[in-house]
Amino acid sequence: MAANKNKGAKSKNPPPKKKQRSHLFAEKKRPTKKDEAFDDVSDNQSEEEQLEAAEELLDGDEEVSDFGDASDISDDDDAPLADDFLQGGDDDDEDRDSDSTSGSGSDSDESDIEEKSRAIDEQKAREEEDAQAEMQMNIKEESDEFILPTKEELEAEQQRPPDLANLQMRIKDIVRVLSNFKDLRQEGATRKDYIDQLKMDLGSYYGYNEFLIGVLVDMFPVVELMELIEAFEKPRPTCIRTNTLRTRRRDLADTLSKRGVELDQLSKWSKVGLVVYNSHVPIGATPEYLAGFYYIQGASSFLPVMALAPQEKERVVDMAAAPGGKTTYVAALMKNSGLIFANEIREARLKSLTANLHRMGVTNTIVCNYDGTELPKVLGQNSVDRVLLDAPCSGTGVITKDPSVKTSKSLDDIQKCAHLQKQLILAAIDMVDANSKSGGYIVYSTCSMMVSENEAVIDYALKKRDVKVVPCGLDFGCPGYIRFREHRFHTSLENTRRFYPHVHNMDGFFVAKLKKMSNTKKNPVSSDDLETVEQSERPVEIHSDKDNELELPIKKQSTERKKKNGLPGNGKVESPSTLKNKERRENGKAESLATSKKRKRKFPSKEEISKAREEKRKTMRERRKQPREDKKTGK
């Protein structure tokens, strides 16, 4: 009976340690009825009773072991308990198997994680090594000294086809050295050596002639120069200007976008400009273009008209109007009121000018075909309110549109353009009325980047006429030069504006706005006039040294000419009062103030000087021939 009690206690209270192991490492199974009953009993028992049952269970195990084999003692009622005990042993085996499998699985998972972590660490180490090696290589390249090629190497390169990769690498090295010349320069090499080599390489790589690349190198630092040259190789964005005489910009953008044109507003500074990114139809053949709703025009061409700011009911002159982009913009700002004189010297370009005027609906414009320098005689001096002079120039700011400028322009071309521009700007100033209530302005613009065509022309106009430079009214742009190399210009030229393709993403352009202060003209004795007078008299003195007899009359003629030009015999400038007194004493006649003023203002031209030289030479030759003929006849 004691044995049965112990067995019953054993069946009711299995060892708790085995139960805990099965719950930790094995999956949970669905509970049976026997387990539920055991759970109910175990819940009702206290902890002390459970301890006592465990002790009895241990005593019972000892008694069972004393009786011998458990199969001889058990009966039919105890068979299920024995089965449970045996099943519990099987469960222990399964638990051990599951423990071993889970342990092996966990070991394999841990090994995979370790391998992955090792791979990640190795990859990071390799990346750090590569970065360190690259940094060391960059430091080495920076520290390496660039050596200029020798004359022999340059001569060998000229005999071979140009190696563009080598040229590009050398250009980058020279720019790097010049940007940090103190630390990276070659011993014994000067900055001039590097700059000369850079000019040669840029000319051969990008196709510039020696003159133009030399001017650009003098104007810009090397880093900005490279940005400018690279910008010249890329096309500028296509822009269109809305014709406000026929439509509005918003309506035009909607209609063009429906036709497959991708566009957007040009910028904040323009209320009528649109930039075209892509178009599925030809932008110059749409019905809107043919109807005059817009004009295809570069962004830089907007600027002179915006600086001019014409008002309604004014008289405006466009001195170089073809093909009509700026003229039609002026007419739109004036709302077809007032009067516009659109002048063009080339007769072949008048067709495009008149066609665009008709297409854009302009009705207040008169087209004329005159030389710009003669317009003051045709229209009258002091007769208009505003003048727009988009002067003919060398085109060095629009190399993107015309790459032939790289090789076709020379110093003579620049000087010829500058001479013509100076004549045109004086004519423009003479046409403007300084007493105009709303006007009195002149806008000068070029698509050139040369200083001699821009700042030098404005500075010349300031010396010759009573005008001043005023702000252009443009919020952006680089200020003009007031000093460039050996040149020094008026400080008010800071109000002029320069536009560059690498800075403003538009063609190179120059804009200046002048205000006419009075209708009087300045005519001081300039240094150029003095130089021409002195040059005209030097050869006369050389010829006179050969014949002592002719020295005195030639000197008298030279002194007379100097007096006529407002100069005494010693070449010094004298005041008007002293000149009047001397002329009255020598001639014995009292001259009027008007005649004296006229003589002061008249200066001999180059043609007159050359004619006078020829006449003097002829007279000298004739005088030399006369004594020889007299000797022959006497014999």
C-alpha positions as CSV (number, residue, x, y, z in Angstrom):
1,M,0.0,0.0,0.0
2,A,2.9,2.3,0.8
3,A,4.3,1.5,-2.6
4,N,1.0,2.3,-4.3
5,K,0.8,5.6,-2.4
6,N,4.3,6.5,-3.4
7,K,3.5,5.6,-7.0
8,G,0.4,7.7,-6.9
9,A,2.3,10.6,-5.5
10,K,4.9,10.1,-8.2
11,S,2.3,10.2,-10.9
12,K,0.7,13.2,-9.4
13,N,3.9,15.1,-8.9
14,P,6.5,14.5,-11.6
15,P,10.0,16.0,-11.0
16,P,9.9,19.7,-11.8
17,K,13.4,19.9,-13.3
18,K,12.6,17.7,-16.3
19,K,9.5,19.7,-17.0
20,Q,11.5,23.0,-17.0
21,R,14.0,21.6,-19.5
22,S,11.2,20.4,-21.9
23,H,9.7,23.9,-21.8
24,L,13.0,25.8,-22.5
25,F,14.3,23.9,-25.5
26,A,11.2,22.1,-27.0
27,E,8.2,23.5,-28.8
28,K,5.0,23.7,-26.9
29,K,2.5,20.8,-27.4
30,R,-1.2,20.8,-27.2
31,P,-2.2,19.7,-23.5
32,T,-4.0,16.4,-22.8
33,K,-6.7,15.7,-20.2
34,K,-4.2,14.1,-17.9
35,D,-2.0,17.1,-18.0
36,E,-5.0,19.4,-17.3
37,A,-5.9,17.3,-14.2
38,F,-2.3,17.4,-13.0
39,D,-2.3,21.1,-13.5
40,D,-5.5,21.4,-11.3
41,V,-4.0,19.3,-8.5
42,S,-0.7,21.1,-8.6
43,D,-2.4,24.4,-8.5
44,N,-4.4,23.5,-5.4
45,Q,-1.3,22.2,-3.5
46,S,0.9,24.5,-1.6
47,E,4.6,24.7,-2.0
48,E,5.2,22.8,1.3
49,E,3.0,19.9,0.1
50,Q,4.9,19.8,-3.2
51,L,8.2,19.5,-1.3
52,E,6.8,16.7,0.9
53,A,5.6,14.9,-2.1
54,A,9.0,15.2,-3.7
55,E,10.7,13.7,-0.6
56,E,8.2,10.8,-0.5
57,L,8.8,10.2,-4.2
58,L,12.5,9.9,-3.5
59,D,11.8,7.4,-0.7
60,G,9.5,5.5,-2.9
61,D,12.1,5.2,-5.6
62,E,14.5,3.7,-3.0
63,E,11.9,1.2,-1.9
64,V,11.2,0.2,-5.4
65,S,14.8,-0.4,-6.1
66,D,14.9,-2.7,-3.0
67,F,12.1,-4.9,-4.2
68,G,14.0,-5.5,-7.5
69,D,12.5,-5.3,-10.9
70,A,9.6,-2.9,-11.2
71,S,7.7,-5.2,-13.6
72,D,7.2,-7.9,-10.8
73,I,5.5,-5.4,-8.4
74,S,3.3,-3.5,-10.8
75,D,-0.3,-4.5,-11.5
76,D,-2.9,-3.5,-14.1
77,D,-3.8,-0.3,-12.3
78,D,-0.2,0.9,-12.2
79,A,0.5,0.1,-15.9
80,P,-0.6,3.6,-17.1
81,L,1.7,5.2,-14.6
82,A,4.5,3.1,-15.8
83,D,3.7,4.0,-19.3
84,D,3.7,7.6,-18.3
85,F,7.1,7.2,-16.7
86,L,8.5,5.5,-19.8
87,Q,6.9,8.1,-22.0
88,G,8.6,10.7,-19.8
89,G,11.8,9.0,-20.5
90,D,11.1,9.1,-24.2
91,D,10.3,12.8,-23.8
92,D,13.7,13.3,-22.2
93,D,15.4,11.6,-25.1
94,E,13.4,13.8,-27.6
95,D,14.4,16.8,-25.5
96,R,18.0,15.8,-25.7
97,D,17.8,15.3,-29.4
98,S,16.0,18.7,-29.8
99,D,18.7,20.2,-27.6
100,S,21.4,18.8,-29.8
101,T,19.7,19.8,-33.0
102,S,19.0,23.3,-31.7
103,G,22.5,23.6,-30.4
104,S,23.9,22.6,-33.8
105,G,21.6,25.0,-35.5
106,S,22.5,27.9,-33.2
107,D,26.2,27.1,-33.8
108,S,25.7,27.2,-37.6
109,D,23.8,30.5,-37.3
110,E,26.5,31.9,-35.1
111,S,29.2,30.9,-37.6
112,D,27.3,32.5,-40.5
113,I,27.0,35.8,-38.6
114,E,30.6,35.7,-37.7
115,E,31.5,35.1,-41.4
116,K,29.4,38.0,-42.5
117,S,30.8,40.3,-39.9
118,R,34.3,39.3,-40.9
119,A,33.5,40.0,-44.5
120,I,32.0,43.4,-43.6
121,D,35.1,44.2,-41.6
122,E,37.4,43.2,-44.4
123,Q,35.5,45.3,-46.9
124,K,35.7,48.3,-44.7
125,A,39.4,47.8,-44.2
126,R,39.9,47.5,-48.0
127,E,37.9,50.8,-48.6
128,E,39.9,52.6,-46.0
129,E,43.2,51.3,-47.6
130,D,42.0,52.4,-51.0
131,A,41.0,55.9,-49.7
132,Q,44.3,56.3,-48.0
133,A,46.2,55.2,-51.1
134,E,44.1,57.7,-53.2
135,M,44.7,60.5,-50.8
136,Q,48.4,59.8,-50.8
137,M,48.4,59.7,-54.6
138,N,46.6,63.0,-54.8
139,I,49.1,64.5,-52.3
140,K,51.9,63.1,-54.4
141,E,50.4,64.6,-57.6
142,E,50.0,68.0,-55.9
143,S,53.5,67.9,-54.6
144,D,55.0,66.8,-58.0
145,E,56.6,69.6,-59.8
146,F,55.2,70.3,-63.3
147,I,58.1,70.8,-65.7
148,L,57.6,73.0,-68.8
149,P,58.4,71.3,-72.1
150,T,61.7,72.3,-73.7
151,K,62.1,73.8,-77.2
152,E,63.1,70.5,-78.6
153,E,60.0,68.8,-77.3
154,L,57.8,71.6,-78.6
155,E,59.4,71.4,-82.1
156,A,58.8,67.6,-82.0
157,E,55.2,68.2,-81.1
158,Q,54.7,70.6,-84.0
159,Q,55.9,68.0,-86.4
160,R,53.4,65.4,-85.1
161,P,49.6,65.6,-85.1
162,P,48.3,67.3,-82.0
163,D,47.8,65.1,-79.0
164,L,44.7,66.5,-77.5
165,A,44.8,64.4,-74.3
166,N,48.4,65.6,-73.7
167,L,47.4,69.2,-74.4
168,Q,44.4,69.0,-72.0
169,M,46.6,67.5,-69.3
170,R,49.2,70.2,-69.7
171,I,46.6,73.0,-69.6
172,K,45.3,71.7,-66.3
173,D,48.8,71.4,-64.9
174,I,49.6,75.0,-65.9
175,V,46.4,76.3,-64.4
176,R,47.1,74.4,-61.2
177,V,50.6,75.9,-61.0
178,L,49.5,79.4,-61.8
179,S,46.7,79.2,-59.1
180,N,49.4,78.5,-56.5
181,F,52.5,79.8,-58.2
182,K,54.6,80.5,-55.2
183,D,54.6,76.8,-54.0
184,L,54.3,74.9,-57.3
185,R,56.4,76.8,-59.7
186,Q,59.5,75.3,-61.4
187,E,62.8,76.6,-60.3
188,G,64.1,79.2,-62.7
189,A,60.7,79.5,-64.5
190,T,58.8,82.8,-64.5
191,R,55.1,83.4,-64.6
192,K,55.5,84.7,-68.2
193,D,56.9,81.3,-69.3
194,Y,53.8,79.5,-67.9
195,I,51.5,82.1,-69.5
196,D,53.1,81.9,-72.9
197,Q,52.9,78.1,-72.8
198,L,49.2,78.3,-71.7
199,K,48.5,80.6,-74.7
200,M,50.0,78.2,-77.1
201,D,48.2,75.2,-75.7
202,L,44.8,77.0,-75.5
203,G,45.2,78.2,-79.1
204,S,46.0,74.8,-80.4
205,Y,43.4,72.9,-78.3
206,Y,40.4,75.3,-78.8
207,G,41.4,76.8,-82.1
208,Y,42.0,80.5,-81.2
209,N,44.5,82.7,-82.9
210,E,47.4,84.2,-81.0
211,F,45.9,87.7,-80.7
212,L,42.5,86.8,-79.3
213,I,43.7,84.2,-76.8
214,G,46.3,86.8,-75.7
215,V,43.6,89.4,-75.0
216,L,41.5,86.9,-73.1
217,V,44.4,85.8,-71.0
218,D,45.1,89.5,-70.1
219,M,41.5,90.1,-69.1
220,F,40.7,87.2,-66.9
221,P,42.4,85.1,-64.2
222,V,43.4,81.6,-65.4
223,V,40.7,79.8,-63.6
224,E,37.9,82.1,-64.8
225,L,39.5,82.1,-68.3
226,M,39.0,78.3,-68.5
227,E,35.4,78.7,-67.4
228,L,34.8,81.3,-70.1
229,I,36.4,79.3,-72.9
230,E,34.5,76.2,-71.9
231,A,31.3,78.3,-71.9
232,F,32.0,79.4,-75.4
233,E,32.0,75.8,-76.5
234,K,28.5,75.2,-75.3
235,P,25.3,76.6,-76.9
236,R,23.2,79.2,-75.1
237,P,19.6,78.5,-74.3
238,T,17.0,79.4,-76.8
239,C,14.9,82.4,-75.7
240,I,11.8,84.0,-77.1
241,R,10.3,87.4,-76.4
242,T,6.5,87.8,-76.1
243,N,5.1,90.5,-78.3
244,T,2.8,92.4,-76.0
245,L,1.2,94.2,-78.9
246,R,-0.6,90.9,-79.8
247,T,-0.7,88.6,-76.7
248,R,0.4,88.1,-73.1
249,R,3.2,85.8,-71.9
250,R,0.9,83.5,-69.9
251,D,-1.4,82.9,-72.9
252,L,1.5,82.3,-75.2
253,A,3.1,79.8,-72.8
254,D,-0.2,77.9,-72.6
255,T,-0.7,77.7,-76.3
256,L,3.0,76.7,-77.0
257,S,2.9,74.0,-74.2
258,K,-0.1,72.5,-75.9
259,R,1.9,72.2,-79.1
260,G,4.6,70.2,-77.3
261,V,7.0,73.0,-76.4
262,E,8.7,72.7,-73.0
263,L,9.4,76.2,-71.7
264,D,9.5,78.4,-68.6
265,Q,9.9,82.0,-67.6
266,L,13.3,83.5,-68.5
267,S,14.1,85.2,-65.2
268,K,12.8,87.6,-62.7
269,W,14.4,90.6,-64.5
270,S,12.2,90.0,-67.7
271,K,8.4,90.2,-67.8
272,V,8.2,89.1,-71.5
273,G,11.0,86.5,-71.9
274,L,10.5,82.7,-72.1
275,V,13.3,80.1,-72.3
276,V,12.7,77.0,-74.4
277,Y,14.1,73.7,-73.1
278,N,12.7,71.3,-75.7
279,S,10.3,71.5,-78.6
280,H,8.6,68.8,-80.7
281,V,7.8,71.4,-83.4
282,P,10.1,73.9,-85.1
283,I,10.0,77.0,-82.9
284,G,10.4,79.3,-85.8
285,A,7.5,77.9,-87.9
286,T,4.6,77.7,-85.5
287,P,1.3,79.6,-86.3
288,E,2.0,81.8,-83.3
289,Y,5.4,82.8,-84.6
290,L,4.0,83.6,-88.1
291,A,1.2,85.6,-86.5
292,G,3.8,87.7,-84.6
293,F,3.1,86.5,-81.1
294,Y,6.7,86.2,-80.2
295,Y,10.2,86.9,-81.5
296,I,13.2,84.5,-81.2
297,Q,15.8,86.6,-79.5
298,G,18.8,86.0,-77.3
299,A,18.5,87.0,-73.6
300,S,21.4,89.4,-73.9
301,S,19.5,91.4,-76.6
302,F,16.8,92.3,-74.1
303,L,19.2,94.3,-72.0
304,P,19.9,97.4,-74.2
305,V,16.2,98.1,-74.7
306,M,15.5,97.6,-71.0
307,A,18.3,100.1,-70.2
308,L,16.9,102.6,-72.8
309,A,13.4,102.4,-71.2
310,P,11.5,104.3,-73.9
311,Q,8.4,106.1,-72.9
312,E,5.2,106.6,-74.9
313,K,4.9,109.4,-77.4
314,E,8.7,109.9,-77.7
315,R,11.0,110.2,-80.7
316,V,13.5,107.3,-80.7
317,V,16.2,106.4,-83.1
318,D,17.6,102.9,-83.6
319,M,20.9,103.5,-85.4
320,A,21.6,99.9,-86.4
321,A,18.2,98.3,-86.5
322,A,18.3,95.1,-88.6
323,P,17.0,92.5,-88.3
324,G,14.5,94.3,-86.0
325,G,14.5,92.5,-82.6
326,K,15.3,95.6,-80.6
327,T,13.2,97.9,-82.7
328,T,10.1,95.7,-82.2
329,Y,10.8,95.6,-78.5
330,V,11.0,99.4,-78.3
331,A,7.7,99.6,-80.3
332,A,6.1,97.2,-77.8
333,L,7.2,99.3,-74.8
334,M,5.9,102.4,-76.5
335,K,2.6,100.7,-77.3
336,N,2.9,101.8,-81.0
337,S,2.8,105.4,-80.0
338,G,5.4,108.1,-80.7
339,L,7.9,107.7,-83.6
340,I,10.8,105.4,-84.2
341,F,13.5,105.8,-86.8
342,A,14.9,102.4,-87.7
343,N,18.1,103.0,-89.6
344,E,20.2,100.3,-91.4
345,I,23.2,101.1,-93.5
346,R,23.1,97.7,-95.4
347,E,20.4,97.7,-98.0
348,A,20.3,93.9,-98.2
349,R,19.2,93.7,-94.5
350,L,16.3,96.1,-95.0
351,K,14.1,93.2,-96.2
352,S,14.4,91.3,-93.0
353,L,13.8,94.5,-90.9
354,T,10.6,95.5,-92.7
355,A,9.3,91.9,-92.7
356,N,9.7,91.6,-88.9
357,L,8.1,95.0,-88.4
358,H,5.1,93.9,-90.4
359,R,4.9,90.5,-88.7
360,M,5.1,91.9,-85.2
361,G,2.4,94.5,-85.9
362,V,4.6,97.6,-85.5
363,T,3.0,100.8,-87.0
364,N,5.0,103.7,-85.5
365,T,8.3,103.0,-87.3
366,I,10.0,104.7,-90.2
367,V,12.7,102.6,-91.9
368,C,15.6,104.5,-93.4
369,N,18.9,103.6,-95.1
370,Y,21.7,106.0,-94.1
371,D,25.2,106.0,-92.8
372,G,24.9,106.3,-89.0
373,T,27.4,109.1,-88.9
374,E,25.3,111.2,-91.3
375,L,22.0,110.8,-89.3
376,P,22.4,114.1,-87.4
377,K,22.4,115.9,-90.8
378,V,19.3,114.0,-92.0
379,L,17.2,114.1,-88.8
380,G,18.7,117.2,-87.3
381,Q,20.8,117.8,-84.3
382,N,19.1,117.9,-80.8
383,S,15.9,116.5,-82.4
384,V,15.1,113.2,-80.7
385,D,14.5,112.0,-77.1
386,R,16.4,108.8,-77.0
387,V,18.9,106.9,-79.2
388,L,19.7,103.2,-79.2
389,L,23.2,102.4,-80.6
390,D,23.8,98.7,-80.9
391,A,27.1,99.4,-82.6
392,P,28.7,97.0,-85.1
393,C,31.6,95.2,-83.4
394,S,34.0,92.4,-83.6
395,G,31.6,89.8,-82.2
396,T,34.0,88.4,-79.6
397,G,31.2,87.8,-77.2
398,V,29.2,85.6,-79.5
399,I,31.8,83.0,-80.4
400,T,29.2,80.3,-79.6
401,K,27.1,81.5,-82.6
402,D,30.1,82.3,-84.9
403,P,33.2,80.2,-84.2
404,S,35.0,81.8,-87.1
405,V,35.7,84.7,-84.8
406,K,38.4,82.6,-83.0
407,T,40.7,82.9,-86.0
408,S,39.4,85.8,-88.2
409,K,39.8,88.7,-85.8
410,S,43.0,90.7,-85.5
411,L,44.2,93.9,-83.9
412,D,43.5,95.9,-87.0
413,D,39.9,94.7,-87.0
414,I,39.4,95.8,-83.4
415,Q,40.9,99.2,-84.1
416,K,38.7,99.7,-87.2
417,C,35.6,98.8,-85.2
418,A,36.6,101.1,-82.3
419,H,37.2,104.0,-84.7
420,L,33.7,103.5,-86.3
421,Q,32.1,103.2,-82.9
422,K,33.6,106.5,-81.7
423,Q,32.1,108.3,-84.7
424,L,28.7,106.6,-84.2
425,I,28.4,107.5,-80.6
426,L,29.3,111.1,-81.2
427,A,26.6,111.2,-83.9
428,A,24.1,109.6,-81.4
429,I,24.8,112.2,-78.8
430,D,24.4,115.0,-81.3
431,M,20.9,113.8,-82.2
432,V,19.6,113.8,-78.6
433,D,18.0,116.8,-77.2
434,A,19.4,117.6,-73.7
435,N,16.3,119.7,-72.9
436,S,13.9,116.8,-73.5
437,K,11.4,116.5,-70.7
438,S,11.3,112.8,-70.6
439,G,14.4,111.7,-72.5
440,G,17.9,112.9,-73.3
441,Y,19.4,109.4,-73.0
442,I,21.8,107.4,-75.2
443,V,22.3,103.6,-74.8
444,Y,25.5,102.1,-76.2
445,S,25.8,98.4,-76.5
446,T,28.1,95.8,-78.2
447,C,28.4,92.0,-78.4
448,S,32.1,92.4,-77.9
449,M,34.4,91.8,-74.9
450,M,37.2,94.0,-76.0
451,V,38.0,97.0,-73.7
452,S,38.9,99.2,-76.7
453,E,35.4,98.7,-78.1
454,N,33.5,99.3,-74.9
455,E,35.0,101.3,-72.0
456,A,37.4,103.2,-74.3
457,V,34.6,104.4,-76.5
458,I,32.5,105.6,-73.6
459,D,35.6,107.4,-72.1
460,Y,36.2,109.1,-75.5
461,A,32.5,110.3,-75.6
462,L,32.9,111.7,-72.1
463,K,35.8,113.8,-73.2
464,K,34.2,115.0,-76.4
465,R,30.7,115.8,-75.4
466,D,28.9,117.1,-72.3
467,V,27.4,113.7,-71.1
468,K,27.7,111.6,-68.0
469,V,27.3,107.8,-67.4
470,V,24.2,106.9,-65.4
471,P,23.1,103.5,-64.0
472,C,21.6,101.2,-66.6
473,G,18.7,100.1,-64.4
474,L,19.8,96.5,-64.5
475,D,20.1,94.7,-61.2
476,F,22.7,92.2,-62.4
477,G,25.9,92.2,-64.4
478,C,29.5,92.9,-63.7
479,P,30.6,96.5,-63.5
480,G,32.8,97.9,-66.3
481,Y,36.5,98.5,-66.1
482,I,37.8,101.8,-64.8
483,R,41.4,100.6,-65.2
484,F,42.8,97.9,-67.5
485,R,46.5,97.4,-67.7
486,E,48.0,100.7,-68.7
487,H,44.6,102.3,-69.4
488,R,42.7,104.5,-66.9
489,F,39.1,105.5,-67.5
490,H,36.6,107.7,-65.8
491,T,35.3,106.4,-62.4
492,S,31.7,106.7,-63.6
493,L,32.2,103.7,-65.9
494,E,31.5,101.5,-62.9
495,N,27.8,102.2,-63.9
496,T,28.3,100.3,-67.1
497,R,27.5,96.6,-67.2
498,R,29.3,93.6,-68.6
499,F,27.7,90.2,-69.1
500,Y,29.6,86.9,-69.6
501,P,28.5,83.5,-70.8
502,H,30.2,81.6,-67.9
503,V,28.6,83.9,-65.2
504,H,25.1,84.8,-66.6
505,N,24.6,82.0,-69.2
506,M,24.1,84.5,-72.0
507,D,26.2,85.9,-74.8
508,G,29.0,88.3,-73.9
509,F,27.6,91.8,-73.9
510,F,28.3,95.4,-72.9
511,V,25.7,98.0,-72.0
512,A,26.3,101.7,-71.1
513,K,23.7,104.5,-70.6
514,L,24.6,108.1,-71.1
515,K,22.7,111.2,-70.1
516,K,23.2,114.3,-72.2
517,M,23.7,117.3,-69.9
518,S,23.8,120.2,-72.5
519,N,23.7,120.7,-76.2
520,T,27.1,122.3,-76.3
521,K,30.2,120.5,-77.7
522,K,33.5,120.1,-76.0
523,N,36.5,120.7,-78.3
524,P,39.7,120.8,-76.3
525,V,43.1,120.6,-77.9
526,S,43.6,116.9,-77.4
527,S,46.9,115.1,-77.3
528,D,46.2,113.3,-80.5
529,D,45.9,116.6,-82.4
530,L,49.2,117.8,-80.9
531,E,50.9,114.6,-82.0
532,T,49.6,115.0,-85.6
533,V,50.9,118.6,-85.8
534,E,54.3,117.6,-84.4
535,Q,54.6,114.6,-86.8
536,S,53.7,116.8,-89.8
537,E,56.6,119.2,-89.1
538,R,59.4,116.7,-88.4
539,P,60.0,115.7,-92.0
540,V,60.1,119.3,-93.1
541,E,62.9,120.0,-90.7
542,I,64.8,117.0,-92.0
543,H,64.6,118.2,-95.6
544,S,65.6,121.8,-94.6
545,D,68.9,120.6,-93.2
546,K,70.1,119.8,-96.6
547,D,69.7,123.3,-98.0
548,N,70.7,126.2,-95.7
549,E,69.1,128.7,-98.0
550,L,65.6,127.2,-97.7
551,E,65.7,126.8,-94.0
552,L,64.4,130.2,-93.0
553,P,61.2,130.2,-95.3
554,I,60.3,126.7,-94.3
555,K,60.5,127.6,-90.6
556,K,58.3,130.6,-91.3
557,Q,55.7,128.4,-92.9
558,S,55.8,126.0,-90.0
559,T,55.4,128.8,-87.5
560,E,52.5,130.2,-89.5
561,R,50.7,126.9,-89.4
562,K,51.3,126.6,-85.7
563,K,49.7,130.0,-85.2
564,K,46.7,129.0,-87.3
565,N,46.3,125.9,-85.2
566,G,46.4,127.9,-81.9
567,L,50.1,127.1,-81.2
568,P,53.1,129.4,-81.1
569,G,56.4,128.6,-82.8
570,N,57.9,126.7,-79.8
571,G,54.9,124.2,-79.8
572,K,53.4,125.4,-76.5
573,V,49.7,126.0,-76.0
574,E,48.9,129.7,-75.4
575,S,45.8,131.4,-74.1
576,P,43.3,132.9,-76.6
577,S,44.1,136.5,-75.5
578,T,47.8,136.2,-76.3
579,L,47.1,134.6,-79.7
580,K,44.7,137.5,-80.6
581,N,47.3,140.1,-79.7
582,K,50.1,138.4,-81.6
583,E,47.9,138.1,-84.7
584,R,46.9,141.7,-84.5
585,R,50.5,142.9,-84.2
586,E,51.8,140.7,-87.1
587,N,48.9,141.3,-89.5
588,G,48.1,144.9,-88.4
589,K,44.5,144.2,-88.7
590,A,41.9,143.8,-85.9
591,E,40.0,140.6,-86.4
592,S,36.6,139.9,-85.0
593,L,35.9,137.4,-82.2
594,A,33.9,135.1,-84.5
595,T,36.8,134.7,-87.0
596,S,39.3,134.0,-84.1
597,K,37.0,131.4,-82.6
598,K,36.7,129.6,-86.0
599,R,40.4,129.6,-86.4
600,K,40.9,128.0,-83.0
601,R,38.4,125.3,-83.7
602,K,39.9,124.3,-87.1
603,F,42.6,121.7,-87.0
604,P,44.4,120.3,-90.1
605,S,43.3,116.8,-91.0
606,K,45.7,114.1,-92.1
607,E,44.9,114.6,-95.7
608,E,45.6,118.3,-95.5
609,I,48.9,117.7,-93.9
610,S,49.9,115.1,-96.5
611,K,48.9,117.6,-99.3
612,A,51.0,120.3,-97.7
613,R,54.0,118.1,-97.5
614,E,53.7,117.2,-101.2
615,E,53.4,120.8,-102.2
616,K,56.5,121.8,-100.2
617,R,58.5,119.0,-101.7
618,K,57.5,120.1,-105.2
619,T,58.5,123.6,-104.6
620,M,61.8,122.5,-103.1
621,R,62.5,120.4,-106.2
622,E,61.6,123.2,-108.5
623,R,63.9,125.6,-106.7
624,R,66.8,123.1,-106.9
625,K,66.3,122.6,-110.6
626,Q,66.3,126.4,-111.4
627,P,70.0,127.1,-110.5
628,R,71.1,124.0,-112.4
629,E,69.2,125.1,-115.5
630,D,70.7,128.7,-115.2
631,K,74.2,127.2,-115.1
632,K,73.5,125.1,-118.2
633,T,72.2,128.1,-120.2
634,G,75.1,130.3,-119.0
635,K,77.6,127.8,-120.5
